[in-house]
Amino acid sequence: MGFSPDFLEEIRSRLPVSEVVGRKVRLVRKGREHSGLCPFHNEKTPSFTVNDDKAFYHCFGCGAHGDIIRFVTETEGLSFPEAVERLAAQAGLPMPEYTPEDRVKTEKRKNLYDVMEAACHWYQSQLRTRAGKQGLDYLLRRGLSEPTIRDFRLGYAPDGRTALKDAMLARDGITEDMLVEAGLLIRPEADPHDQPGTQKESYDRFRHRVMFPITDRQGRVVAFGGRALSSEAKAKYLNSPETPLFHKGRLLYNLAGARKAAYDQGRVLVAEGYMDVIALAQAGFQYAVAPLGTAVTEEQIGELWRLAPEPILCFDGDRAGLKAAERVVERALPLLKPGHSLRFIYLPEGEDPDSFVQGHGAGAFGELLEKGRPLATVLWEMLIRATPAETPEQRAGLQQNIQQTLSEIKNETIRGYYQNDFRKRLEKHLGEEILPENLSSGMGRQRDSGENRYGGAGKSRTWKGRGAAKEPSYGVRTLSDTARGKTGGRVLLDLERLMILTVLNHPWLLEQHHEELAICDFESQELDKLRNEIIRISLRDSDLDRESLNRHLIDQGFGKAIEVIFDQEVLKADWFAWPDAAPQDVEQGWLHVVNRKRLFVLEKERQAIEQELAENMTDEVFARFQALNAEIEHARRVDASMDEYGIASGKQSSS
């Protein structure tokens, strides 16, 4: 099976390398890159680097290098077509049926790139003719320098009805059909009253306009934007239509040009139009991009996050600008993921980035960027603008609106942070405490979770919770019984041993739950070494069985550690960990242990924060305390649901 270069590039553009590699390798973000232990050779110090911007991984230790497709083929033993099929499914792309007709389309697309490049050269040349003087004067009047005009390849489309058409058709290999398909010519539809077979003459789409080439991620010209020079034009700005090369909802103006600056500075700025982007780049803000005549789309948000974790969106400060910002917020909420958000800046009414930079200078605009407002703040202001809160009914309506809006956030961790943050904002806005009985579980304080209330402002704040929170029982079945009287460190050690024991007896767990083991830090250094070796061998061999895994680990010097684990009396009652347990019991039991270990660690973290609060009661520390409580509540809900399955009570599957 063959795949077109465009299809493969679409897969690569939709799936960050860190996302694919991160399923096999525990990665740590360092600036704009990620690093971890190389899966292709045994190492103790990370030399494996993943770069999302450049879309590759590289190991400085063994020299392994490639993209996401190569990574999947080499770590999972798949053929190239199998790897492409798996990655396409993850990217949400249907597999193409690569027929002879598809090959013709691919060849046609290559030819269209040549057509667009030829048209761009021609438009550039026309800007320097007598006919193009008005266009050049316009650009110079807007303050653009000659190097800027050249760098952005700006041009001019003459006023003649078929000027571009005549120039292009005079070249070998370019046909009228190609120019129509590329969106450069308009071919009128046949009139029903015309004679059969009558075909009206095509004409240039862009006439008497300054031309802005639009490029794809690789810098290839795929479309144009044209700014009218005549006040009589029906549209001030005109863009190319959708073509085989151009999909306006996916691309951003100056995407290729901004990538290096965005990578170097860790920042990307979204302006409204072409001239804003060009003026900002000339002023030193080369990381500016713009949507292409539409509101920012979900795909464009994903593209922005590939450039920087917190893109800054610039809007006018008028009503239209606020509405535009609201549309972006609504689209971004379901997409939010840890470490990725948006920031917003608003210009004074009547200003755009171009006029602001020219009127106030690059320094003033840079100061404005530093004051970018977080998405959470913009969302909050959006919600309170929309709903008054003067009466009890209006307050209830505002509260309900907040809950419904936050429910759009799909990531549970981020949603929990927002719920805690917005509860505090709502209390401050209404001037009263929001009690749990007045709120859904999404936003209320969960007092039974162990979160304590504190005294009023200005007082020495002391913790006076409504009774001590129950200490959770850790481990599964036997551990929950024997944990009483044990130190926390011993309980944690037993949980880690139980995790390893289950994997040793059921290596097939790693096929679906490799990540859970990879991201779980072990307190025991010896068990952590054993865990790392299991991960390493599982990456090399996707069909591990119990005997071969244990034999390999013994050969690597882990025999004594394995013997200790198998001899632990406290683990023997946990039937799901042993070879004769049913697969579904094994999986549920193991995940239960993983969750209990996480809950144990979270509880330890909360104790530390409570101590910190007693010594230094600040909003920042309290916010961390609330967020941690939200995580603990989620882990407890997961634990309770697993208890219902029967793992904690020792019920075995009938299978």
N, C-alpha and C positions, 0 to 999 in steps of 0.2 A: 504494500500500500504506500502511495506517495502522499505527501502533504505539501501544500503550497507554503512558500516562505511567509506569506501574510498570516496564514492560520497559526503557524508556529510562533510568529512574533506576537500575535494576539494573546496566545497562552502565556508567553513570557511577560507581557505587559500587565496581565490580570493577576498573576501570582507572584508576589515578592519572593525573592530567593530565600529570605529569612523565614518566611512562612513554611515553605516546603522543607528546607533543611532543618528547621526548628522542630519538626516532628520526629527527627532522628537524633539530633544533636542538641544538647542543652546550650543555648546561646546566651551570651551576655552582651548587652548593647554598650558600645564604647564610641561615643560621638555619633558619627554617621554610619559606622560599621558595627558588625556583630562578630564575636569571637567565641570559640569553644574548642573542645578536644576533638581532634581530627578523627573521623570515623574510618579512615582508610589506613591508619597505622596506629600502633600503641604508643601513646605519649602521656606524660604527666603534666606538662606545661602547655597551655593552649597555643597553638600556632596556626589554627584553622580560622580563616577570616571570610565573612560573608558581606558582600556589598550590594545592597538593593539598588542603588542608583546605577551602578554599572552592570547589574544583573548577572553577577557571577560569584562563585566561591573559589578560594585559593588556599592551599596549605603551604606554608613556608617551610614545613618540615619534610614532607614527602613529595611536594610538587603537584599534588592533585589539583585539578583546575577544571571548571566547566560551568554550565548553566543548569537550570532546574531539570531539564530533560536528561542530561547526562548524569546528574546526581541520582535520579530515580533509577536509571538503568544500572548504575554501578552499585547502589546500596541494596537494591531489591531484586537484582538478577532478572529484570524484565527486558524484553526486546525493545527496540526503539518504538515500533508502533504501539506496543502495550503501554509503554511509559507515556506516550502522547495521549493515548485514550484515557488513562487514569487522570492525568493532569487536566485534560480538557473537561472531564466530569467535575473536577474540583473547581475549575474556573467557570463552570456553568455554560460551557460551549458545546453545542451538538457536534458530533463527529461528521466531517464532510464526506460526501461520497465523491471520491476523486476520480471522476470519469474523464474520458477524452475531452468532453465539453469543458470540464473544469480546467484542464490544461490550456485550452484555448483562452478561457477567461484570465488565467494567470498571465499568459503571454500578452493578452490585451492590456492588462493592468500595467505591465512593464512598459508597454508602448505609451500608455497614457501618462506615466511619469515623464517620459521624454517629451511628450506634447506640452505638459505643464511647465517643464523647465524651459522649453523653447519660447513659450508665451511670456514667461517671466523675463527672460533676456530681452525680448522684443519690447515689452512695456518699459523696462529700464532704459533702453535706447531712446524711446520716444520722449522720455522726460527731458532729454538734452537737445531736442529739436525745437525749431521755432514754434511748432504747434503745441509743444509741451511746456512752453515758457510759463503759461498761467499756472500749471500744476507745480512747477519748480518754485515759482514765486510764492505760492500758497504755503509750501513746506518751509521755505526760508522765513516767511512772515510768522509762522508758528514757532520760530526759534530753533528749528532743527539745523544742525551743522552738516556740512558736506560728508564727513565721515559717517555720521549717523544715517544719513540718507543712503549711503552706499552699503553700510552694514546690514540694514534692514531691507535692502534691495527694492526700494520704493520706485514706482514707475508711473506712467501716464497712459491712459487709454484714449486715443484720439476720438474726435466727435463723429467721424465718418461711420456710416451704418455698417460697412463691411471691411473696415481698415485691417483689423486683426485677421479676419477670415482670408482676405486676399494675400496677406503677408505669409500666413501659415501654409496655405494651399500651394504656394509657390515653392515650398520645400519638399524634398523627396521623403516619402514614407508617411506623410501626414494627410489624412483624409477628412472630409467634411463630417463623416459619421464620428470619427474620433473626437473632433472638436466639440460636437454636440454632446457626446457621452461625457466629456471632461467638464461640461458646464460652461464652456467658453462661448458657444453659439446657442441661439434660441431658434428652434425650428417650429414655426406655427403649425398648429393642428389643422388638418384639412377641414374645409367648410363643407357641410352636408349638401350645399347647393352647387358645389364645384363638380366638374366632370370627374368620373372615376379615374383614379391614377394621378390626379393633379397633385403636385407637391409644391407648397409655397417655399419661397426662397428663405434660407436661414440668414440670421444677422447677428452681429456682435452683441453679447449680453452687456458688456461694460463699454460705455461711451462717454467721453469728456469727464473722466474721473481720475483722481489720484489713486493709484493701485498699491495695495498692501498684500504681498504674497503671504499665504498661510501654509506652514510646513507641518509635517507629521513629526513623530518622536525622533526619527532619523534625520530630520532636516530636509526631507524631500518636499518640493512644492506640490501641494495637493488641491489648493483652492486659492481664491482671491477675495479680498474685500475692496470695494471701491467707494471713495468719498466723492460725492457730486461737487462739481465746480460751478454748476448753474443753479440759480435760485428757483428755476422752473422745474427742476427734477422732481419726480414723484416721491422718491426716497432719498434722504440725505446719504445714508449708507446702504450699500447693496452687497450681499454676499453670494458666493457661488452656491448653487443648489446641492443637495445630496447627490453624490456620485459614487462610483465604485471605489474611489480613493478617499472620499471626504464624508465624514459623519460628524456634524457640528457638535453633537452632544458628548462626544468622546474626547475631542481635541481641545487644546487651549492655544490661543495666539502666543507666539514666542516660546512655546514649550521647549523646543530644542535649544534655543538661544539661552534660556534661563537656567537650564539644568546644571551647568558647571558652577555658576555663581550661587545657586541655591544649595548645591552640595557643599561648596566651600564655606558658606556662611550659615548654613542650617536654617535658612529662612526663605520663604516664598511669599510674594505679595500679589494679590488678585485685584486688578483695576477693572474699569468698566469697558474701555475701548482701546483701539489700536494706538491712537495718538497719546493716550495716557501712558501706555506701556513704553512707547518709544521715548517720550519725554522723560520718564522716570529712569530708563536705562541710560540716557544721555547725562542725567544728573548723578549717576553713580549707583542707581538701584537696578542692577542688571538682572535681578531675580524676579522681575515683574512679569506677569502673564495676564490674560483676559479671556473670558468666555467669548463665544462667537455668535453674538446676537441673541442669545437665550439666557435665562437665569441659570445659575450654576447647577449642574446636574449631579446625580449620584456618582456617575462614572468619572466626572471631572474632580469630585472630591477625592475619590480614590487615587486619581492621578496626582493631585496636589500632595497627598500624604506620602506618595513615593518620593517627593522632593523634600518635604520637611514635615515634622510631626505636628506643628501648629501653624498652618498657613494663616496669613493675615489678609482679611478681606476689607477693601476700602469702599465706602459708600458715601454718597452725599448725605448731609445732615437733615435734608428736608423729608417730607412725608413719604415721597417715592423711595428715598434711600432706606428709610426705616422698613417699609414694606418689602423691599428687595432683601434686606437682611433677614427679615422674618421667614421668607421663603427658603433661604439657605439653611437657617436653623432647623426648620421643620424637616428638610431633607437630610440633614446631618445626624439628627438624633438617633435614628435606627442604626446608623453606621458606626457610631462611636465605639472605639476600642481602646484598651489601656495604652496610655502614652500618646494618643492621637486626638486632637480636638481642633478648634478653630478660634481665631481672635478677630476682633472687629475694630476698625477705626472709622470715625465719621468726620467728614470735612465740613467747614463752615458752609452755610447755604450759599449757593451761587458759585461755589468753587469746585473744580475737579483737580485731580493730581497734577495735570499739566499746568493749569493756572496757578495752583498753590505753590508748586516748586518755582515757577518763574517769578511769582509775586513775593514769596517769603523766603525762598532759598532752600537748598537741599538739607541744610542743618535743621531748619524748622520742621521739615517733613520727617527727618530722622527722629526727632524728638516725639513727633506724633506717633510714629511706629512703636516707640518704646512704651507708649501709653495705651496700647491695644487692649480692648476689653475682652475678657474671657467669654466663651460661649455661654457659660452658666449665668453670668451677669446679664448678658443680652437677652437670654431666654426669660429670666426673672422679670426684667423690665417690660418685656413683651407681654407677659402674662398679667402683670398688674395694670398695664395700660388698657388691656382689653376688658378687665372686670373691676368695677368699683367694689369697695368693701365698707360701706357705711352702715348697713343694716346686718342683722344676724343672717338673713337669707342670702345677702350678697357675699358675706364672708364664707358661708357654706359653699356657695357657688364657686368662689375663687379657689377654695380648698379642693373641691372636686375637679376643677379645671386643671389644677396643678397635678393632681394624682393621675388624671387621664393623660396629660401631656408626658409626664415622666414614664408612664407605662410604655411609651414608644421606644424607649431605650432598651435594646435587646440584651446588651451585656449586663449580666446580673450585678457584677461588682461595681461597675460605673453607675448603674441605676441606684444601688444602695448609697453610694456617696452623694448622688444628687438628692435623694430623698432626705438624707440627714441634713444636707446643706440648705435645702429649701424649707425644711421644717423650722430651722433657726431663722431664716429670712422671714417666714410667715409670722412667727412669734413676734419678731421685731416690728414687722409691718402693722400687725394688728394691736400690738401693745399688750399682749396677753399670752400666757403659756398654752400651747396646744397639747391637750391631754390625750392619752392613747384611746380613751373611750370615745373621743370625738373624731377620731381619724381611723382610716383603714390601716391594716397592718403594714401597709407600704410606707407610711410616713410617721406613725406614732412612735413614741418612745416605748420600747419593749422593756418594762420594768422587771419582768420576770427573768429577763436575759442577764440580769446582773448589773445593768446600767443604773447608776445612782444619780439622784438629784442633788443639786447643791444650793447653797444659800444665795441670797440676793446680791445685787451689785454693790460693791463698796465694802462688803463684809469679808471677814476672814472665812473663806469657803471651806466647809467641812463636809465629809461624805456621810450621808445619813440615809443609806438605802433602806428599802422596806423589807428588812430581813436579809440575811445572807443568802446569796445564790447557792443553789445546790451544786456540789462538786460533781462534775460529770464522771461517769464511769468509762474508763478507757479500755480498749481492747475488745475482743469479741468473745462472748461466752466466758471461757475460763478466766481470761484476763480481767474481765469485769468483776469476777468474784475474788480473785487473788490480788487485785490491785490495792485493796484496802490494807493499809499499813505499809505499803511499799513507798519508796521515794519516787518522785516524779521521773528522775533519771532512769530508774529501773523499769518503770512502766513503759517509758519511751523505748528503751532497749528491747523489751519484749515485743512491742509492736513492730519494730524494725526487723527483728528475727522472724516474726510471723509473716511479714511481707516477703522476705527472702525465701522462707520455707515453702510458701505457696507457689512461688515462681519456680523453685527447684523441682517441685513435683508436677508442675503444670506449665511448662515453658510456652505453650500455645497462648497464654495470657498476653505475652509481649506483642503478639501480632496486632491486637486491638488496643492495648493499654501501655504501649512502650513509653508514651510521653509521661504518664502518671509516675512511672518509676524513674524516668530520666530527670524530672524536675523536683523530685522529692529529696531534700537534703537529709542525710543521715547524721546523727550525732556521734554514733560509734565510728571511729576511723576505720577499724577493721571491716565492719559491715559495709561501709561506704566504698572501700576498695573492692569488695566482693560485688557490690551493686554495679560499679563501673565496669568490671570485667564481664558481668552478665550482659550489660548493655552493649559492650563492644562486640562480644561474640554473636549477639542476636542481630546486630547490623550486618555481620558477615554472612550469617546463616539464618535465613528466614524460616527454615523447616526444622528447628531444633526439637529433639525429643529429650526425654528426661535422662536417659542413660548417657547420651553424647554430651549433654550440657554438664552433668556432674563429672564425667570423665575429664572433660576439658578443664573444668575448674580445679580438679585435683591435680592435674598436670601442671597447672599454673601456680601451685603452692597454696591453694585454699582448702586443702583437705581437712585441716584441724578446725577451721572456722565452720565448715559444713558439719563436721562431726558434733561440734558443740550445739549447733542449731537443732540437729535431729535428736539430740539427747535431752533437750529441754522439756522437763515434765510439764511445765505450765502450758506448753504449746500442744501437747498430745491430745487434749480434749477438743481442740478446734478441728473438727472432722473435715471441714471444707478444704483444709490445707493439704490433706493426705491424698494419695494417688487414687483411691477408689471413690472419691466424691464425684457427684454429677457435675458436669461442666457449668450449668447455670448457677449451682450453689457455690462452686469455686469462684466464679466471676463476682457474684454478689458479695460473698464473704470477703474476698480480697479488696474490693472497692470499699467495703465497710471499714476494713482495717486502715486503708489509706485515708479515709475521711476522719477516722478517730485520731490518727496521728496528727493530721492537720489541725483538728480541734484542740488537741493537747497543746500543740505549739502556739496556737492563737491564744489560749487561756494563759499561757506563760507570758506572752507578749502583753496581754491585758494587765496582768499583775505589775509588770514593769511600768506601764503607762499610768496605772493608778498611783504608784509611788511617785512618779514624775508629777502628776497632778497635785498630789499632796504638798510637793515642794515648790511647784511653779505652775499655778493655775492660769494658763493663758488660753486665748481662743484657738490658737494653732494646736496646742496639745489636746484641748478638749475635742477639736474636730477630728484628730487622729483617733482619739478614744471612741468617738461615735462611729467612725468608719469601721474600726476594729470590731465593735459590737455588732455592726451589720453583718460582717463576715462570719462572726461566731454564730449569729442567729441562723444564717443560711446553712452553715455546717451542721448545726443542731437539727434543722429541719430535714436535711439529707439523712442524718443519723437516725432520726425518728422514722423516716420512711423506710429505711433499711431494716430497722427493728420490726416494722410491720411485716416485712418479707419473711422474717423468722430466723435471720442469721443470729441475732443476739440471744434469742431464746433457745437456740440449739435445734430448731426444727429442720429436718432434712427433706430434700425433695424426693418425691415418690419415684422419680426416675432414677 
